[in-house]
Amino acid sequence: MPSENFKIYARLAALSLSILLSSLSTSIVNVALPNLAQHFQASMQEVQWVVLAYLLAMTTLIVSVGRMGDLIGRRRLLLSGLIVFAFASGLCAIASNLWFLIAARALQGAGAATLMALAMAMVTEALPKEKTGSAMGLLGSMSAIGTALGPALGGILMSSFGWQAIFSMMIPCALLTCLLVYRYLAPDNFPANQTRVVFDYVGSFLLAFSLATYALAMTMGRGSFKRLNAILLLLAFIGIALFVFSQNRIAKPLIHLTLFRQPELRNGFVMSALVTTVVMATLVVGPFYLAVAFKLTTTQIGVVMSSGPIVAALTGLPAGRLTDRCGPTNMYRAALVVMLVSSGTMAMLSGHFGLAAYIVPLVLMTAGYALFQAANNTAVMQNIAHEQRGLIAGLLSLARNLGLITGASLMGSLFAASSVHQIATPDVVGGLRVTFAVATGLIVLALVLALYGRLWRIKLTQ
C-alpha cells in the first residue's frame, strides 16, 4: 500500500507532466520549421501555421474546457484531454501533407488546453492546502522547463530520427501521464441528485470566435498592421460585445460576469496579462538586440536567451515555498517590485556596461516572474468554490496566453518602430530603451493594482 507522501508526489507528477507536455509542445516544433518547409515544399509563412494552429486552439478553448471540467468532472475531462493529445500527436507524426499536419496540431492544441486548465484547477483538491503555493511554483517550473527544453530536445530528436520523432515521443509521455491521473487522482464526486448539466455552447462559441480573431489580428502580418488585421480586431470587439450580451441574458452562462466584481480575481487576471506581456517582450526583442548590438552568433544568442527559462525553472519551487510561508499577496507584490527594478534597469542601462546590462536584468525579471506566477495563481485559486475552479484556472491561463500574444505583437512592433535607422544599421539600443520604458509602465500599473486592490475591494462593498 503506497504511503500518503508517495500518493502526494504521484499526484504532483501527474499534474506537473500535464503542464510540461502542453508547454513542451509549444516550443519543440519551432526548431523543425525549416525542415518541415523543405519536406512539404512549403513557404515559411505556410509552415508557421504549424505553430499558430496549436496556439490558437489552446487559447480559444482553454476557458470553455475549464468550465466543462467543472460541470462533467475535471479528472474525467483531463483523462479525455490526454487521450486526445496522444491521438493528435500520432496524427502529426504520420502526416502526409502540411494541411493535415496543421489540422492535427489544432487537435493537439485542443488537448493541450485541457491539460493546461485542469492541471492548475486540480491542485487545491489533490494536495493539502498548505502545499498549494509549492505546487503552483512547481507547475510554473514545469512550464518554464518545457519552454527551455523544447528547442534542444527537438533538435536532438530531429537530427537522430527525423521530424516525426518530435511528435511521436509525446505519445508515451501522454499515456504515462494518463496512467498517473487515473491511478492517483481521486474520481470526480458529484451529488446523486445533481440536475442535468447545462453548458453554454453559444457563449463558448462567441468567446472562442473573439479570442481567435484577436489572436489572428495580433499575429498575422509579422508585426505590420494592415487592413486585414484591423478587420479581425473589429470582429474580435464585436464578438466580445455579443458574448457579454449573451452572458447577461441566460440563466447558466459560461462566465458569470459578476465574478469580475471581485477585486482579487479581476486584478489577478489583469496583472497576469500585464506581466506576461513584459516577459514576452524579452523573448521577442532580445534576439534582435543581441544580434545587432553585440554581433552574437545564433548559438551565443540561444545561450543568453536560455538563461531566462533556466532561472524560472530553478526558482519556481522555492518561489512556491515562499508563497506558502509568507502569503501570496506579500509575495506577488515583492515579485512585481523585482520586475519593476529589472525592467527599469534594462531601460536605463542599455548601451552601458556591455552584455551584463542585459543578462542581469533578464535573470532578475524571470526570477520575479516565477515568484509572481506562483503567488498570483495561489491568491486567485485558493478560495475559489469547488464548482468554479476549472473556469477560474482557464481564465488565468487565458490571461497568460493573451499576454504572450500581445507581447509578441505590440512590444515587437514598438521595438521595430523605435529602432530609428542610422544609415543601414538600426538603433537597437534606442529601441530597447523605449520598449522597456513602456514595459516599466506596464509593471507600474500591475503594482498599483497589487497595492491598492484591497482599498478598491473595501469601496466596492460599501
matplotlib code that plots the C-alpha trace (Angstrom):
import matplotlib.pyplot as plt

x = [0.0, 1.6, 2.2, 0.4, 3.6, 4.1, 0.5, 1.1, 4.2, 2.4, -0.4, 2.1, 3.9, 0.6, -0.3, 3.3, 3.6, 0.3, 1.8, 5.1, 3.5, 1.4, 4.4, 6.9, 4.6, 4.6, 8.3, 9.6, 8.2, 9.9, 13.3, 11.7, 10.1, 12.8, 12.8, 9.1, 9.2, 11.7, 9.8, 6.4, 7.9, 6.0, 6.9, 7.8, 4.6, 2.6, 4.7, 4.2, 0.6, 2.0, 2.8, -0.1, -2.8, -1.7, -1.6, -5.0, -6.7, -5.3, -6.1, -9.6, -10.7, -9.0, -11.8, -14.5, -12.7, -12.1, -15.8, -16.7, -14.5, -16.4, -19.7, -18.8, -15.7, -12.2, -10.4, -12.7, -12.0, -8.3, -8.1, -10.0, -7.7, -4.6, -6.1, -6.9, -3.4, -1.8, -4.0, -3.3, 0.4, 0.2, -1.6, 1.1, 3.8, 2.1, 1.0, 1.4, 0.9, 1.2, -2.5, -3.1, -0.3, -1.8, -5.2, -3.6, -1.7, -5.0, -6.4, -3.3, -3.8, -7.3, -6.0, -3.3, -5.9, -7.5, -4.1, -3.2, -6.5, -7.4, -4.0, -4.0, -7.6, -7.0, -4.1, -6.3, -8.2, -5.3, -3.0, -3.2, -4.0, -0.7, 1.2, -0.8, 1.9, 4.7, 2.6, 1.8, 5.5, 6.3, 3.8, 5.4, 8.8, 7.5, 6.1, 9.5, 11.3, 9.1, 9.8, 13.5, 13.8, 11.8, 14.3, 17.2, 15.2, 13.6, 17.0, 18.3, 15.3, 15.1, 18.8, 18.6, 15.2, 13.6, 10.9, 8.3, 10.0, 9.2, 5.5, 5.7, 7.7, 4.7, 2.5, 4.2, 4.6, 0.9, -0.1, 2.2, 0.5, -2.9, -2.0, -0.8, -4.0, -6.2, -4.4, -3.7, -6.1, -9.4, -12.5, -14.9, -17.5, -20.9, -24.1, -26.5, -29.3, -27.3, -29.5, -28.9, -25.7, -26.3, -23.3, -23.4, -22.5, -23.5, -21.3, -18.4, -18.6, -18.7, -15.7, -13.7, -14.5, -13.5, -10.2, -9.4, -9.9, -8.0, -5.1, -5.1, -5.2, -2.1, -0.1, -0.8, 1.3, 4.5, 4.4, 2.8, -0.8, -2.8, -6.5, -7.0, -5.6, -8.0, -11.0, -10.0, -9.6, -13.0, -14.6, -13.0, -14.6, -18.0, -17.6, -16.8, -19.8, -22.1, -20.5, -21.2, -24.7, -25.3, -23.9, -26.3, -29.3, -29.1, -29.6, -26.4, -23.8, -20.3, -18.9, -20.9, -19.7, -20.3, -17.1, -15.2, -16.6, -14.2, -11.0, -8.9, -9.9, -10.1, -6.8, -5.2, -6.2, -5.1, -1.8, -1.1, -1.7, 0.4, 3.5, 3.3, 3.3, 6.5, 8.2, 7.3, 9.0, 12.3, 11.8, 10.8, 13.1, 16.2, 17.5, 17.4, 19.1, 21.8, 22.5, 22.8, 24.3, 26.8, 27.2, 26.5, 26.1, 22.9, 24.4, 25.5, 22.1, 20.5, 22.7, 22.0, 18.2, 18.0, 19.2, 15.7, 13.8, 16.5, 16.3, 12.4, 12.7, 15.1, 13.2, 9.7, 9.6, 11.4, 9.0, 6.1, 7.5, 8.0, 4.4, 3.2, 5.4, 4.9, 1.5, 0.6, -0.3, 3.1, 5.0, 3.3, 3.9, 7.5, 7.8, 6.4, 9.0, 11.7, 10.3, 10.0, 13.6, 14.8, 12.7, 13.7, 17.4, 17.1, 15.5, 18.1, 21.3, 21.0, 24.1, 26.2, 28.2, 28.1, 26.2, 25.9, 23.4, 21.0, 21.7, 21.5, 18.1, 16.8, 17.7, 16.1, 13.0, 12.4, 13.0, 10.5, 8.1, 8.4, 7.6, 4.7, 3.1, 3.3, 1.9, -0.7, -2.1, -2.2, -4.0, -6.6, -7.2, -7.0, -10.5, -12.4, -15.5, -15.1, -17.6, -15.7, -12.1, -11.8, -13.3, -11.0, -7.9, -8.9, -9.3, -5.8, -4.3, -6.2, -4.8, -1.3, -1.8, -3.3, -0.2, 2.1, 0.2, 0.0, 3.6, 4.9, 2.9, 2.7, 6.1, 7.8, 6.2, 7.2, 10.8, 10.9, 9.3, 11.5, 14.8, 15.4, 17.7, 21.1, 22.2, 22.0, 22.1, 19.0, 19.5, 18.5, 19.8, 17.3, 14.6, 15.3, 15.2, 11.8, 10.4, 11.3, 10.3, 6.8, 7.3, 8.2, 4.9, 3.0, 4.7, 3.9, 0.2, 0.3, 2.0, -0.8, -3.4, -1.4, -1.1, -4.5, -6.6, -7.6, -8.7, -10.9, -12.4, -13.5, -15.0, -16.9, -18.5, -19.6]
y = [0.0, 3.3, 5.8, 9.1, 11.0, 8.8, 9.5, 13.2, 13.0, 10.9, 13.5, 16.2, 14.2, 13.8, 17.5, 18.5, 16.3, 17.7, 21.2, 20.0, 18.4, 21.4, 23.8, 21.5, 21.0, 24.8, 25.2, 21.9, 22.5, 25.8, 24.2, 21.9, 24.6, 24.8, 21.0, 21.0, 23.7, 21.6, 18.3, 19.6, 22.1, 24.9, 28.6, 29.6, 31.6, 28.4, 26.4, 29.0, 27.7, 24.5, 26.7, 29.1, 26.4, 24.9, 28.2, 29.3, 26.1, 26.2, 29.9, 29.8, 26.7, 27.0, 28.8, 26.5, 23.3, 24.6, 25.3, 21.9, 20.3, 22.0, 20.5, 17.0, 16.3, 17.6, 14.2, 12.7, 15.5, 15.6, 11.9, 12.6, 15.5, 13.4, 10.7, 13.4, 14.9, 11.4, 10.6, 14.0, 13.6, 10.3, 12.0, 14.7, 12.0, 10.3, 13.5, 13.1, 16.8, 20.1, 20.9, 17.5, 18.3, 21.7, 20.2, 17.6, 20.4, 22.2, 19.0, 18.6, 22.2, 21.4, 18.6, 20.9, 23.4, 20.7, 19.8, 23.5, 24.5, 21.4, 20.6, 24.0, 23.7, 20.3, 21.5, 22.6, 19.4, 17.0, 18.4, 19.8, 23.5, 24.4, 23.0, 25.0, 27.6, 25.0, 23.1, 26.3, 27.0, 23.5, 23.8, 27.2, 25.5, 22.7, 25.3, 27.0, 23.7, 22.8, 26.1, 25.9, 22.2, 22.2, 23.6, 21.5, 18.3, 18.9, 19.4, 16.1, 14.1, 15.6, 15.0, 11.4, 10.2, 12.8, 15.5, 12.8, 11.9, 15.3, 14.3, 10.5, 10.9, 12.8, 9.6, 7.5, 10.6, 11.4, 7.8, 7.7, 10.9, 9.4, 6.3, 8.6, 10.6, 7.5, 5.8, 8.6, 11.5, 11.0, 10.2, 13.1, 13.3, 14.7, 14.6, 11.8, 14.3, 16.6, 18.2, 17.9, 19.6, 22.7, 24.0, 27.4, 26.5, 29.9, 31.7, 29.3, 29.8, 33.6, 33.7, 31.3, 33.4, 36.6, 35.1, 33.5, 36.8, 38.7, 36.3, 36.3, 40.1, 40.2, 37.6, 37.9, 40.3, 39.6, 42.8, 45.1, 46.2, 46.1, 46.2, 42.5, 43.0, 45.9, 43.9, 40.9, 43.2, 44.8, 41.3, 40.5, 43.5, 42.7, 39.1, 40.2, 42.6, 39.8, 37.5, 40.0, 40.5, 36.7, 36.1, 38.7, 37.1, 33.4, 31.6, 29.4, 31.4, 30.2, 33.0, 34.8, 38.3, 39.2, 37.3, 40.3, 42.4, 40.5, 42.6, 39.5, 37.8, 40.8, 42.2, 38.8, 38.3, 41.8, 41.6, 38.2, 39.6, 42.7, 40.9, 38.2, 40.9, 42.3, 38.9, 38.1, 41.3, 39.9, 36.8, 38.7, 41.7, 40.0, 38.1, 41.1, 43.3, 40.8, 40.1, 43.7, 45.4, 42.6, 40.7, 37.4, 34.2, 32.2, 29.7, 32.5, 34.2, 30.9, 30.5, 34.1, 33.7, 30.3, 31.9, 33.3, 30.0, 28.2, 30.7, 30.4, 26.6, 26.8, 29.4, 28.1, 25.6, 27.9, 30.7, 28.4, 27.6, 31.3, 31.8, 29.2, 30.7, 34.5, 34.6, 35.1, 38.8, 39.8, 37.6, 38.9, 42.4, 41.7, 39.9, 43.0, 45.2, 42.9, 43.0, 46.8, 47.2, 44.8, 46.4, 49.9, 48.9, 47.5, 50.7, 53.0, 51.0, 49.6, 50.5, 50.7, 48.0, 45.7, 42.4, 42.3, 45.2, 42.8, 39.5, 40.6, 42.4, 39.4, 36.9, 39.2, 39.6, 35.9, 35.1, 37.8, 36.4, 32.9, 34.2, 36.3, 33.3, 31.1, 33.8, 35.2, 31.8, 30.8, 34.0, 33.6, 29.9, 29.3, 30.4, 29.5, 27.3, 23.8, 24.1, 27.1, 26.0, 24.8, 28.0, 30.3, 28.2, 28.6, 32.3, 32.5, 30.5, 32.7, 35.9, 34.4, 33.4, 36.8, 38.4, 36.2, 37.1, 40.8, 41.0, 39.3, 41.6, 45.0, 45.0, 43.7, 46.3, 49.0, 47.9, 47.9, 51.4, 52.9, 51.5, 54.6, 53.7, 55.2, 54.8, 51.0, 49.9, 50.2, 51.8, 48.8, 50.4, 53.2, 50.7, 48.6, 51.6, 52.7, 49.2, 48.6, 52.1, 51.1, 47.7, 49.5, 51.5, 48.2, 46.8, 50.0, 49.6, 46.0, 47.1, 49.8, 47.0, 44.9, 47.6, 49.2, 46.1, 45.9, 49.6, 49.1, 45.9, 48.0, 50.7, 48.1, 46.5, 49.8]
z = [0.0, -1.1, 1.7, 1.7, 0.9, -2.2, -3.3, -3.0, -5.1, -7.6, -7.9, -8.3, -11.0, -12.9, -12.8, -13.5, -16.5, -17.9, -17.8, -19.1, -22.2, -23.1, -22.8, -24.5, -27.5, -27.9, -28.2, -29.6, -33.0, -33.7, -34.4, -37.0, -39.1, -41.8, -42.2, -42.4, -45.1, -47.1, -46.5, -47.6, -50.2, -48.5, -47.7, -44.2, -44.0, -44.6, -42.2, -39.4, -39.2, -37.6, -34.5, -34.9, -35.2, -31.8, -30.1, -31.5, -30.5, -27.0, -26.5, -27.8, -25.9, -22.6, -20.8, -22.2, -21.3, -17.8, -17.4, -18.9, -16.3, -13.5, -15.0, -16.0, -13.8, -14.0, -13.7, -16.4, -18.8, -18.1, -19.0, -22.2, -23.0, -22.5, -24.9, -27.5, -27.1, -27.6, -30.6, -32.2, -31.6, -33.5, -36.4, -36.5, -36.8, -39.8, -41.6, -45.3, -46.2, -44.5, -44.1, -42.5, -40.0, -39.3, -38.6, -36.3, -34.5, -33.9, -32.4, -30.3, -29.1, -28.0, -25.9, -24.5, -23.5, -21.3, -19.8, -19.0, -17.5, -15.5, -14.0, -12.3, -11.3, -9.6, -7.4, -4.5, -4.3, -5.0, -2.3, 1.2, 1.3, 3.0, -0.1, -2.7, -3.2, -3.6, -6.1, -8.1, -8.1, -9.3, -12.1, -13.1, -13.1, -15.4, -17.8, -17.9, -18.3, -21.2, -22.9, -22.4, -23.1, -26.3, -28.9, -27.6, -27.3, -30.7, -32.3, -30.9, -31.8, -35.3, -36.1, -34.9, -36.0, -38.2, -37.6, -36.9, -33.7, -32.0, -32.2, -31.7, -28.4, -27.0, -27.2, -24.4, -22.3, -22.6, -21.8, -18.8, -17.5, -18.2, -16.1, -13.2, -13.4, -13.5, -10.6, -8.1, -8.7, -6.9, -9.0, -9.6, -6.9, -7.8, -5.7, -6.6, -7.1, -9.4, -12.1, -15.8, -16.9, -18.9, -20.9, -22.6, -26.2, -27.6, -25.1, -25.7, -29.5, -29.2, -26.8, -29.0, -32.0, -30.3, -29.0, -32.3, -34.3, -31.7, -31.8, -35.6, -35.6, -33.3, -35.1, -38.9, -40.9, -38.9, -37.0, -39.6, -39.0, -42.3, -43.3, -42.6, -39.1, -38.5, -39.7, -37.5, -34.5, -35.2, -35.4, -32.1, -30.4, -31.9, -30.7, -27.2, -27.2, -28.3, -25.7, -22.8, -24.1, -24.2, -20.7, -19.2, -20.9, -19.9, -16.6, -16.7, -18.6, -19.4, -17.2, -14.5, -15.2, -11.6, -10.9, -12.2, -9.4, -7.0, -7.0, -6.2, -9.4, -11.6, -10.5, -10.7, -14.3, -15.4, -13.5, -15.1, -18.6, -18.0, -16.6, -19.2, -21.9, -20.5, -20.2, -23.8, -24.8, -23.6, -25.8, -28.9, -28.7, -27.1, -30.1, -32.4, -29.8, -29.1, -32.8, -33.8, -30.7, -29.7, -33.0, -31.2, -33.2, -33.2, -30.7, -28.4, -28.6, -27.7, -24.6, -23.4, -24.0, -22.3, -19.1, -18.5, -18.7, -16.7, -13.9, -14.0, -13.8, -10.8, -8.9, -9.4, -6.5, -4.0, -5.0, -4.2, -0.8, -0.1, -1.0, 1.4, 4.2, 3.7, 2.0, -1.7, -1.5, 0.0, -2.5, -5.7, -4.5, -3.9, -7.3, -9.0, -7.3, -8.6, -12.1, -11.9, -10.9, -13.6, -16.4, -15.3, -15.2, -18.7, -20.0, -18.4, -18.7, -22.2, -24.2, -21.0, -19.1, -22.1, -22.2, -18.4, -18.6, -20.5, -18.8, -15.2, -15.6, -17.7, -14.9, -12.2, -14.3, -14.9, -11.3, -10.3, -12.9, -11.5, -8.0, -9.3, -11.1, -8.1, -5.7, -8.0, -9.1, -5.4, -4.4, -7.2, -6.8, -3.0, -2.0, -5.2, -4.8, -6.0, -8.8, -10.4, -10.1, -13.7, -15.1, -13.0, -13.9, -17.5, -17.2, -15.5, -18.4, -20.9, -19.3, -19.7, -23.3, -24.2, -22.6, -24.7, -27.9, -27.1, -26.0, -29.2, -31.4, -29.8, -28.0, -31.1, -33.2, -30.7, -30.8, -34.6, -34.8, -32.1, -33.5, -35.7, -38.6, -38.7, -42.3, -42.7, -39.0, -36.8, -33.4, -31.4, -28.1, -28.5, -29.5, -26.4, -24.1, -25.5, -25.4, -21.8, -20.7, -21.8, -20.2, -16.9, -17.2, -17.5, -14.4, -12.5, -13.5, -12.2, -9.0, -8.5, -8.8, -6.3, -3.7, -3.9, -4.7, -1.0, -1.0, -4.1, -2.5, 0.5, -1.6, -3.7, -0.7, 0.9]

ax = plt.figure().add_subplot(projection="3d")
ax.plot(x, y, z, "-o")
ax.set_aspect("equal")
plt.show()
